[in-house]
Amino acid sequence: MNKQWKKQAVTLMVAAMAVSGSAAVYAAPQAGGSQEQKPVVISAAMDYGVLVNGKDVTGAGFMNTDAKLVMIPLRSVSEALGFELDWNQEDRSAELTKPGSPIWTLVQTGKDQYAVNKMYKSLGAAPVNVKGTLYVPSNFFSEVLRASVAVDGMKVSITSGEDDVKKETTSGKITEVIHNENRKAVHINGTGTEGIILNVDESTIIRDAEGKNIELKDLAKEMEIEAVHSMAMTMSLPPQTYAYEISVKSDKEEKEQLATAGAITDINAEGGNLRVTIKGQGLTEQSPSEVILSLTPETIIEHKDGKAMKASDLTADAEIIGYYSPVMTKSLPPIGHAIKIVLQ
């Protein structure tokens, strides 16, 4: 699998401290760094038992009293869940994969950044090496490996089963297809910071309107799709998530439409005909970046979540996507007939 991660050597040493019955794990300064990292204070004992699918696993966990998170051994627990762990001594990182599963991640000692849906996510505590064993926060297994995690007293119970992964279905129009060596994704229902980005890989099932399997390269802007994706999303703008399935609902009618996404720069209701001027970005090769759209009673106006809206909801500076007929005037900006307006 292609990875482009910044490699960073991290050296850890464990020092016992007799301060209120606790110990401290110290992370040495990074090579070339100017600031010394703060020690991570943990409880003195490895006293949290770990169960995977009801069975005890090798090793116990401890409480990171600074982050208030239980840290548990990565290798023994992930392997009990069916994952394969590949350790890289050079940058002290661990790559986890699971045969037949789309889940992939990479964790690095001393860095509170975990690969989730092709993006980095902070979990509140960095992986820490204690006497040769790498520990990660217990929520790593729920947030990243999609297992169920429950902490009850001094026991951590982890249950696998991707069938229990929470999924949801979202419909929308494709506004961008990202298909290059380093990234594969589909942006729907918006541009820039709007909408949702669906990350895809070789395990994502993509079907055309007739139900036949196709590839990412076969998808195009303006296609109406339905996506089954993880409920877990990044906190970025736009949010990103992993797509299990993408089904094309319509790829014919939409090709006969143009679309421009941007802000309303002018609203004109003179003569009883409502017109809005949109300035931003054309979503197809033929779509201009600025267009004036005439609205009629047949024009559909809705919010990006599908809720019906009214023409009175359109205000200056509102971010919208305007869908319109390719038949337009030759003026600048051109004037066209609005088929649908989607408020972002």
C-alpha positions as CSV (number, residue, x, y, z in Angstrom):
1,M,0.0,0.0,0.0
2,N,1.4,3.4,-0.9
3,K,2.4,5.5,2.1
4,Q,4.0,8.9,2.3
5,W,4.5,9.6,5.9
6,K,7.1,11.9,7.4
7,K,9.6,9.7,9.1
8,Q,10.6,10.8,12.6
9,A,12.9,8.9,14.9
10,V,11.5,8.7,18.5
11,T,13.5,7.3,21.4
12,L,11.6,6.4,24.6
13,M,13.0,5.4,28.0
14,V,11.0,4.3,31.1
15,A,12.0,5.7,34.5
16,A,10.5,4.6,37.8
17,M,9.6,7.4,40.1
18,A,8.4,7.1,43.7
19,V,6.0,9.9,43.6
20,S,2.5,9.1,45.0
21,G,2.9,5.5,43.8
22,S,3.2,6.5,40.2
23,A,5.6,6.0,37.3
24,A,6.5,8.3,34.4
25,V,7.3,7.5,30.8
26,Y,9.6,10.1,29.3
27,A,9.8,10.8,25.6
28,A,13.3,12.0,24.5
29,P,13.5,15.2,22.4
30,Q,13.0,14.6,18.6
31,A,16.0,14.8,16.5
32,G,16.6,18.5,15.7
33,G,13.9,19.6,18.1
34,S,14.4,22.4,20.5
35,Q,11.9,21.5,23.2
36,E,11.9,18.6,25.6
37,Q,8.7,16.6,25.7
38,K,6.7,16.4,28.9
39,P,6.7,13.0,30.7
40,V,3.5,10.9,30.4
41,V,2.4,10.0,33.9
42,I,0.9,6.5,34.2
43,S,-0.3,4.4,37.2
44,A,2.3,2.3,38.8
45,A,0.7,-1.1,37.9
46,M,-0.3,-2.8,34.7
47,D,-3.6,-3.7,36.3
48,Y,-6.2,-3.5,33.5
49,G,-7.1,-6.9,32.2
50,V,-7.9,-7.1,28.5
51,L,-10.5,-9.4,26.9
52,V,-11.0,-9.8,23.1
53,N,-14.2,-11.6,22.1
54,G,-14.4,-12.9,25.7
55,K,-10.9,-14.3,25.9
56,D,-7.9,-13.0,27.8
57,V,-5.1,-11.7,25.7
58,T,-1.4,-11.5,26.6
59,G,-0.5,-8.4,28.5
60,A,-2.4,-5.9,30.6
61,G,-3.2,-2.3,30.4
62,F,-2.5,0.8,32.5
63,M,-4.1,4.1,33.1
64,N,-2.6,7.2,31.5
65,T,-3.4,9.5,34.4
66,D,-2.5,12.6,32.3
67,A,-5.0,11.8,29.5
68,K,-7.4,9.8,31.7
69,L,-7.3,7.0,29.1
70,V,-6.6,3.3,29.5
71,M,-3.6,2.2,27.4
72,I,-3.5,-1.4,26.2
73,P,-1.0,-3.4,24.2
74,L,-1.3,-2.9,20.5
75,R,0.1,-6.1,19.0
76,S,-1.6,-8.8,21.2
77,V,-5.0,-7.1,21.0
78,S,-4.9,-6.2,17.3
79,E,-3.7,-9.7,16.3
80,A,-6.5,-11.2,18.4
81,L,-8.9,-9.1,16.3
82,G,-7.4,-10.7,13.1
83,F,-5.1,-7.8,12.1
84,E,-1.5,-8.2,10.9
85,L,1.1,-5.9,12.4
86,D,4.2,-4.8,10.5
87,W,6.7,-3.1,12.7
88,N,9.1,-0.5,11.2
89,Q,12.1,-0.1,13.5
90,E,13.5,2.9,11.6
91,D,10.7,5.3,12.5
92,R,9.2,3.1,15.3
93,S,5.8,2.8,13.6
94,A,3.3,0.0,13.2
95,E,1.2,-0.7,10.1
96,L,-2.0,-2.7,10.6
97,T,-3.9,-4.5,7.9
98,K,-6.6,-7.2,7.9
99,P,-7.0,-9.6,5.0
100,G,-10.3,-9.0,3.2
101,S,-10.9,-5.8,5.1
102,P,-10.7,-2.1,4.0
103,I,-9.3,-1.1,7.3
104,W,-5.7,0.1,7.2
105,T,-3.9,2.3,9.7
106,L,-0.4,3.4,10.8
107,V,0.6,4.4,14.3
108,Q,3.8,6.0,15.3
109,T,5.4,5.9,18.7
110,G,5.0,9.3,20.5
111,K,2.6,10.8,18.0
112,D,-1.1,11.4,18.8
113,Q,-2.1,11.1,15.2
114,Y,-3.8,8.0,13.9
115,A,-4.7,7.2,10.3
116,V,-8.6,7.1,10.0
117,N,-10.3,7.2,6.6
118,K,-7.1,8.3,4.9
119,M,-6.8,11.2,7.4
120,Y,-5.0,11.8,10.7
121,K,-7.1,11.8,13.9
122,S,-6.1,12.6,17.5
123,L,-7.3,10.2,20.2
124,G,-6.1,12.1,23.2
125,A,-2.9,10.1,23.9
126,A,0.1,9.1,21.8
127,P,1.3,5.5,21.5
128,V,3.9,4.8,24.2
129,N,6.6,2.1,24.3
130,V,7.0,0.5,27.8
131,K,9.7,-2.1,28.0
132,G,9.5,-3.1,24.4
133,T,5.7,-3.2,24.2
134,L,3.7,-0.5,22.3
135,Y,0.6,0.7,24.0
136,V,-2.3,2.7,22.5
137,P,-5.4,4.2,24.1
138,S,-8.3,1.8,24.3
139,N,-10.5,4.1,22.0
140,F,-8.0,3.3,19.2
141,F,-9.8,0.0,18.7
142,S,-13.2,1.6,18.4
143,E,-12.3,4.8,16.5
144,V,-9.8,3.2,14.1
145,L,-10.2,-0.6,14.1
146,R,-14.1,-0.4,14.3
147,A,-14.4,-2.8,17.2
148,S,-16.7,-2.4,20.3
149,V,-14.8,-1.3,23.4
150,A,-16.1,-1.3,27.0
151,V,-14.2,-0.4,30.1
152,D,-15.8,-1.9,33.2
153,G,-13.8,-1.4,36.4
154,M,-10.4,-2.9,35.8
155,K,-11.4,-4.8,32.7
156,V,-11.4,-3.7,29.1
157,S,-13.6,-5.8,26.8
158,I,-13.2,-5.6,23.1
159,T,-15.6,-7.2,20.6
160,S,-14.8,-7.5,16.9
161,G,-17.2,-7.8,14.0
162,E,-17.3,-5.4,11.1
163,D,-21.0,-6.4,10.6
164,D,-21.6,-4.2,13.7
165,V,-19.8,-1.2,12.2
166,K,-22.2,1.7,12.2
167,K,-23.0,2.8,8.6
168,E,-25.3,5.3,7.0
169,T,-26.5,6.1,3.5
170,T,-26.2,9.5,1.9
171,S,-27.4,10.6,-1.5
172,G,-26.1,13.4,-3.6
173,K,-24.5,14.7,-6.7
174,I,-20.8,14.3,-7.5
175,T,-19.0,17.7,-7.5
176,E,-15.4,16.3,-7.8
177,V,-13.7,13.0,-8.5
178,I,-10.2,12.7,-7.0
179,H,-8.3,10.0,-8.7
180,N,-4.5,10.1,-8.6
181,E,-1.6,8.0,-7.3
182,N,-1.8,9.2,-3.7
183,R,-5.5,9.6,-3.2
184,K,-8.9,8.3,-4.4
185,A,-12.1,10.0,-3.3
186,V,-15.5,11.4,-4.4
187,H,-16.7,14.9,-3.2
188,I,-20.5,15.2,-3.1
189,N,-23.0,17.9,-2.3
190,G,-20.6,20.8,-2.3
191,T,-17.3,22.3,-3.2
192,G,-14.4,23.6,-1.0
193,T,-15.4,23.2,2.6
194,E,-19.0,22.1,1.8
195,G,-20.4,18.7,1.3
196,I,-18.8,15.3,2.2
197,I,-15.7,13.6,0.9
198,L,-16.0,9.8,0.4
199,N,-12.6,8.1,0.5
200,V,-12.5,4.9,-1.5
201,D,-10.0,2.1,-2.0
202,E,-9.9,-1.3,-3.8
203,S,-12.5,-2.7,-1.4
204,T,-15.1,0.0,-2.2
205,I,-17.9,-1.4,-4.4
206,I,-18.9,0.9,-7.2
207,R,-21.9,0.2,-9.4
208,D,-23.5,1.9,-12.3
209,A,-27.2,2.7,-12.7
210,E,-27.8,-0.8,-14.0
211,G,-26.1,-2.4,-11.0
212,K,-22.9,-3.4,-12.9
213,N,-19.6,-3.1,-11.2
214,I,-17.5,-0.1,-12.5
215,E,-14.4,1.7,-11.4
216,L,-13.7,5.1,-9.8
217,K,-12.5,6.4,-13.2
218,D,-16.0,5.8,-14.6
219,L,-17.6,8.3,-12.1
220,A,-18.0,11.9,-13.2
221,K,-19.3,15.3,-12.0
222,E,-23.0,15.7,-11.8
223,M,-23.8,12.0,-11.4
224,E,-26.5,11.3,-8.8
225,I,-25.2,8.7,-6.4
226,E,-26.1,6.9,-3.3
227,A,-23.3,6.0,-0.9
228,V,-23.1,3.6,2.0
229,H,-20.4,4.9,4.3
230,S,-19.1,4.8,7.8
231,M,-20.8,7.0,10.4
232,A,-17.3,7.9,11.7
233,M,-16.2,11.2,10.1
234,T,-13.2,13.4,10.4
235,M,-13.6,16.9,12.0
236,S,-12.2,18.5,8.9
237,L,-14.1,20.8,6.5
238,P,-15.5,19.1,4.5
239,P,-15.8,16.0,6.7
240,Q,-14.4,12.9,5.3
241,T,-15.4,9.3,5.7
242,Y,-14.9,5.8,4.2
243,A,-17.3,4.6,1.5
244,Y,-18.2,0.9,1.5
245,E,-20.5,1.2,-1.6
246,I,-21.3,3.8,-4.2
247,S,-24.2,3.3,-6.5
248,V,-24.9,5.6,-9.5
249,K,-28.6,6.5,-9.5
250,S,-28.6,8.7,-12.6
251,D,-26.0,9.5,-15.1
252,K,-28.0,10.6,-18.1
253,E,-30.4,13.4,-17.2
254,E,-27.7,15.2,-15.2
255,K,-25.3,15.3,-18.1
256,E,-27.9,17.6,-19.8
257,Q,-27.6,20.1,-16.9
258,L,-24.9,22.6,-16.0
259,A,-24.0,23.6,-12.5
260,T,-22.2,26.5,-10.7
261,A,-21.3,26.6,-7.0
262,G,-20.7,29.8,-5.2
263,A,-22.2,32.8,-3.4
264,I,-25.3,34.8,-4.4
265,T,-24.0,38.2,-5.4
266,D,-27.3,39.7,-6.4
267,I,-31.0,39.0,-6.1
268,N,-33.4,40.8,-8.5
269,A,-37.2,40.5,-8.5
270,E,-38.0,43.3,-10.9
271,G,-40.9,42.6,-13.2
272,G,-42.1,39.7,-11.1
273,N,-39.3,37.4,-12.2
274,L,-36.8,36.3,-9.6
275,R,-33.2,36.2,-10.7
276,V,-30.1,35.3,-8.7
277,T,-26.5,35.8,-9.7
278,I,-24.1,33.1,-8.6
279,K,-20.3,33.7,-8.7
280,G,-17.9,31.0,-7.8
281,Q,-16.9,27.8,-9.6
282,G,-18.4,26.0,-12.6
283,L,-18.8,22.3,-11.8
284,T,-18.6,21.1,-15.4
285,E,-16.4,22.1,-18.3
286,Q,-19.3,24.0,-19.9
287,S,-20.5,25.7,-16.7
288,P,-19.4,29.3,-16.3
289,S,-18.0,30.6,-13.0
290,E,-20.6,33.4,-12.9
291,V,-24.2,33.0,-14.1
292,I,-27.6,34.6,-13.7
293,L,-30.4,32.1,-13.1
294,S,-34.1,32.8,-13.6
295,L,-36.4,31.0,-11.1
296,T,-39.9,29.8,-11.9
297,P,-42.5,28.0,-9.8
298,E,-41.1,24.7,-11.2
299,T,-37.6,25.5,-9.9
300,I,-36.7,23.1,-7.0
301,I,-35.2,24.8,-4.0
302,E,-33.8,22.7,-1.2
303,H,-31.2,22.5,1.5
304,K,-28.2,20.2,1.0
305,D,-29.8,17.8,3.5
306,G,-32.8,17.4,1.2
307,K,-35.2,19.7,3.1
308,A,-37.5,21.8,0.9
309,M,-36.8,25.5,1.0
310,K,-38.5,28.6,-0.4
311,A,-37.3,31.4,-2.7
312,S,-37.5,33.7,0.3
313,D,-34.8,31.7,1.9
314,L,-32.3,32.8,-0.7
315,T,-30.3,35.7,0.6
316,A,-27.3,37.7,-0.5
317,D,-23.9,35.9,0.2
318,A,-25.7,32.6,0.7
319,E,-23.6,29.7,-0.6
320,I,-25.6,27.6,-3.2
321,I,-25.2,25.2,-6.1
322,G,-27.3,26.2,-9.1
323,Y,-28.4,23.6,-11.6
324,Y,-29.6,24.9,-14.9
325,S,-30.3,24.2,-18.6
326,P,-27.4,24.5,-21.0
327,V,-29.5,26.8,-23.1
328,M,-28.3,30.3,-22.1
329,T,-28.0,33.8,-23.4
330,K,-24.7,35.0,-24.9
331,S,-24.5,37.9,-22.5
332,L,-21.8,38.3,-19.8
333,P,-22.6,36.8,-17.4
334,P,-24.9,34.4,-19.3
335,I,-28.6,34.0,-18.2
336,G,-30.1,30.6,-17.8
337,H,-33.2,28.8,-16.5
338,A,-32.8,27.4,-12.9
339,I,-33.8,23.7,-12.6
340,K,-32.7,23.4,-9.0
341,I,-31.1,25.5,-6.3
342,V,-29.3,23.7,-3.4
343,L,-28.5,25.8,-0.3
344,Q,-25.2,24.9,1.3
